[in-house]
Amino acid sequence: MTLKRPERKTQPMIHPPVGLILAALLLMASKQGVAADQTTAKKLVDKPAPHMKQEVVDIELLTWPEIYKAIHEQGKTTVLLFNGGTEQRGPQGVTGAHNFIAQATADQIARKLGDALVAPVIPYSINRANPNLPGTIGISSKTFTDINEEVAEQLIANGFKNVVLLGDHGGGQKELKDVAAKLDAEWASKGVRVVYSDGPYTQANEEFFAWLDKNGYPPSEHAGIRTPPSFLYLEGKQHWIRKELLPTALGDPPRKRENRAIQMQSESTTASAAMRGVLLMHWASDSSI
């Protein structure tokens, strides 16, 4: 019976498993007491995966020889460490929103840079669970900081020269900046840089908020206007947005225009009629994607 690997929408799968074939060749050669056929092994590693529509940049979808080659032969010495988050997104959105958006964003950044790979997204953010709104899995500020610091150091140990820390969740941005500053001070003299980028979060949100204001839409924060369009664009057939619930969807109260940093308790009020209308508009315009 042939087992099919599960389909993953964010990246095409790699076929055949060249890392496994290479390992088998080396093991067989070792047992026979002869040198491995390096030419054959190299051809297997270099062979492009069939049906690959775009370059694979995710470390978790690559084998160790492929990662080694990317770093030492292809110059991919930059790695993106993106933090997502697992939390409730209202009744209309799945809890993995931050992780899915972080993954898609990181992949596109890496491809545009051309010299970067993407570390596995860290799926937990600084947050607290709520039994009335189950689904949130939060960790403390200290744990979040420790995880990012240690994972960054592990990425350096793997051979990367530039580590970029990013986050898709509001909680943790300061911690990421502090971790980057600390590690950069420790490693800069050794030719390694660790930096923090708030572009995909702070800058992107500010640009989106400005667009809402300019076009007369109500301000929006957590589980508000911006999430459904992003999900509808990325979800494919995954059903990340419950479209049938959008007309009565709940989200955070509208963001106050005079203080965009305010985060209010989710689900505490019913979404305004204007917000519902915008959600439905986005659904109608993007549902064909």
C-alpha positions in Angstrom: 0.0 0.0 0.0 1.4 3.4 -0.9 1.1 6.1 1.8 0.6 9.6 0.6 2.2 12.4 2.6 -0.3 15.0 3.8 -0.6 18.0 1.5 0.7 21.3 2.9 -0.6 24.5 1.4 2.2 26.8 2.5 4.9 24.9 0.6 5.1 22.2 -2.1 6.3 18.8 -0.8 9.7 17.5 -1.8 9.7 14.3 -3.8 11.6 11.9 -3.8 13.1 12.0 -0.3 16.6 12.6 -1.5 18.0 12.9 2.0 16.8 9.4 2.9 18.2 7.9 -0.4 21.6 9.6 0.2 21.7 8.2 3.8 20.9 4.8 2.5 23.7 5.0 -0.1 26.2 6.1 2.4 25.2 3.4 4.9 25.3 0.6 2.2 28.8 1.8 1.2 30.0 1.8 4.8 28.7 -1.8 5.4 30.4 -3.0 2.3 33.7 -1.4 3.3 33.9 0.7 0.1 33.8 4.4 -0.5 30.4 5.8 -1.2 29.7 6.9 -4.7 30.0 10.6 -4.1 29.1 11.5 -7.7 25.8 9.6 -7.5 25.1 11.0 -4.0 25.7 14.6 -5.3 23.4 14.0 -8.2 20.6 12.9 -5.9 21.0 16.0 -3.7 21.1 18.3 -6.7 18.2 16.7 -8.5 15.3 19.1 -8.4 12.1 17.8 -6.9 9.4 17.1 -9.5 6.3 19.2 -9.5 8.1 21.9 -7.5 6.4 25.2 -8.4 8.6 27.4 -6.3 11.8 27.2 -4.3 11.4 25.5 -0.9 12.8 27.8 1.8 11.4 26.1 4.9 14.1 24.3 7.0 11.5 21.8 8.2 10.9 20.8 4.5 14.5 20.3 3.7 17.0 17.5 4.6 20.3 18.2 6.3 22.4 17.9 3.1 20.0 20.3 1.4 20.3 22.8 4.3 24.1 22.4 4.3 24.3 23.1 0.6 22.0 26.1 0.9 24.2 27.7 3.6 27.6 26.8 2.3 27.2 26.6 -1.4 24.2 28.8 -2.2 25.0 31.6 0.2 21.7 31.3 2.1 23.3 32.5 5.4 20.3 34.4 6.6 17.5 32.7 8.6 14.1 34.1 9.6 12.7 33.2 13.0 9.1 34.1 13.0 6.8 34.0 16.1 3.2 33.2 15.5 0.6 32.5 18.2 -2.3 30.2 19.1 -5.3 32.1 20.2 -9.1 32.5 19.7 -10.0 34.6 16.7 -13.7 35.0 17.3 -16.2 32.3 16.2 -15.4 33.0 12.5 -11.6 32.3 12.5 -9.4 29.3 13.5 -7.0 29.7 16.3 -3.9 29.2 14.2 -4.2 32.5 12.4 -0.9 34.0 13.6 1.0 30.9 12.7 -0.4 30.6 9.2 0.1 34.3 8.4 3.6 34.2 9.9 4.5 31.2 7.7 3.3 32.7 4.5 4.9 36.0 5.3 8.2 34.5 6.2 8.3 32.3 3.0 7.6 35.3 0.8 10.3 37.4 2.5 12.8 34.6 2.2 12.2 34.2 -1.5 12.4 37.9 -2.1 15.7 38.2 -0.2 17.1 35.2 -2.2 19.7 34.4 0.5 17.5 33.3 3.4 15.8 30.2 4.8 12.8 30.0 7.2 13.0 28.4 10.7 9.9 26.6 12.0 7.4 29.2 13.2 7.2 29.4 17.0 3.5 28.8 17.6 3.0 30.3 21.1 3.0 33.9 22.1 2.8 36.0 25.3 -0.8 35.4 26.2 -3.2 33.8 28.8 -5.8 31.1 28.3 -9.4 31.9 29.0 -11.9 29.1 29.7 -14.7 31.2 28.4 -12.9 31.5 25.0 -11.0 28.2 24.7 -8.2 27.8 22.2 -5.6 30.3 23.4 -2.3 28.7 24.5 -0.1 31.4 26.0 3.3 31.5 27.5 5.0 33.9 29.9 7.2 36.7 28.8 10.2 34.9 30.3 9.5 31.7 28.6 8.9 33.5 25.3 12.2 35.3 25.7 14.1 32.1 26.7 12.7 30.1 23.7 13.7 32.8 21.2 17.1 33.3 22.6 17.9 29.6 22.7 16.4 28.9 19.2 18.4 31.8 17.8 21.6 30.4 19.3 20.8 27.0 17.8 20.4 28.6 14.4 23.8 30.2 14.8 25.2 26.8 15.7 23.8 25.4 12.4 25.9 27.9 10.5 23.7 30.9 9.8 25.4 34.3 9.9 22.3 36.5 10.1 19.3 35.7 12.3 16.2 37.9 12.0 13.6 37.8 14.7 10.0 38.7 13.8 6.6 38.3 15.3 3.0 38.3 14.1 1.5 38.9 17.6 1.4 42.2 19.4 2.6 40.6 22.7 6.3 39.8 22.4 7.5 42.5 20.1 9.6 44.2 22.8 11.0 40.9 24.0 12.1 40.1 20.4 13.8 43.4 20.1 15.6 42.9 23.5 16.7 39.3 22.6 18.1 40.5 19.3 20.0 43.3 20.9 21.5 41.0 23.6 22.6 38.3 21.1 23.9 40.7 18.6 26.2 42.2 21.2 27.5 38.8 22.0 28.0 37.6 18.4 28.8 40.6 16.3 32.5 40.4 16.9 32.4 36.8 15.6 30.8 37.8 12.3 27.2 36.9 13.2 24.4 39.4 13.3 21.1 39.0 15.2 18.5 41.6 14.4 14.8 42.4 15.0 12.4 43.5 12.4 9.0 45.0 13.1 8.2 45.7 9.4 5.8 42.8 8.9 3.9 43.7 12.1 4.1 47.4 13.2 4.7 48.9 9.8 2.2 46.7 8.0 -0.4 47.4 10.6 0.1 51.1 10.5 -0.2 51.1 6.8 -3.4 49.1 7.0 -4.8 51.3 9.7 -4.1 54.4 7.6 -5.9 52.7 4.7 -8.9 52.1 6.8 -9.0 55.7 8.0 -8.6 57.0 4.5 -11.3 54.9 3.1 -13.8 55.5 5.8 -13.8 52.0 7.4 -14.0 51.5 11.2 -10.7 50.9 13.0 -10.0 47.3 13.7 -7.8 45.2 15.9 -7.9 41.5 17.0 -10.2 39.3 15.0 -11.5 42.3 13.1 -11.5 43.5 9.5 -8.0 42.5 8.5 -8.1 38.8 9.4 -10.9 37.4 7.1 -9.3 38.8 3.9 -5.9 37.4 4.8 -7.4 34.0 5.6 -9.5 33.9 2.5 -6.5 34.7 0.4 -4.3 32.0 2.1 -6.7 29.2 3.1 -7.2 27.5 -0.2 -9.5 24.6 0.8 -8.6 24.6 4.4 -11.7 26.4 5.6 -9.9 28.8 8.0 -12.7 31.3 8.0 -16.3 30.2 8.7 -17.9 32.4 6.1 -21.4 31.5 7.3 -20.7 33.2 10.6 -19.3 36.4 9.2 -22.8 38.2 9.3 -22.9 37.7 13.1 -19.2 37.6 13.8 -17.8 39.0 17.0 -14.5 40.7 17.4 -12.7 43.3 19.5 -14.4 46.7 19.9 -13.2 49.1 17.2 -9.7 50.5 17.7 -9.7 54.0 19.1 -8.3 56.3 16.5 -6.4 58.5 19.0 -4.5 55.5 20.5 -3.7 52.7 18.1 -1.8 50.7 20.7 -4.9 49.9 22.8 -5.8 46.2 22.8 -9.2 45.5 24.3 -10.7 42.3 25.6 -11.9 40.1 22.8 -15.5 39.2 22.4 -16.7 41.8 24.9 -19.0 43.5 22.5 -20.9 42.6 19.3 -19.3 43.9 16.1 -20.8 47.0 14.8 -23.1 46.9 11.8 -20.5 48.8 9.8 -17.8 46.2 10.6 -20.1 43.4 9.6 -20.7 45.1 6.4 -17.0 45.4 5.6 -16.4 41.8 6.6 -19.1 40.7 4.2 -17.7 42.9 1.5 -14.3 41.4 1.8 -15.8 37.9 1.8 -17.7 38.6 -1.4 -14.8 40.1 -3.2 -12.2 37.5 -2.1 -14.2 34.3 -2.0 -13.2 33.4 -5.5 -9.5 33.3 -4.7 
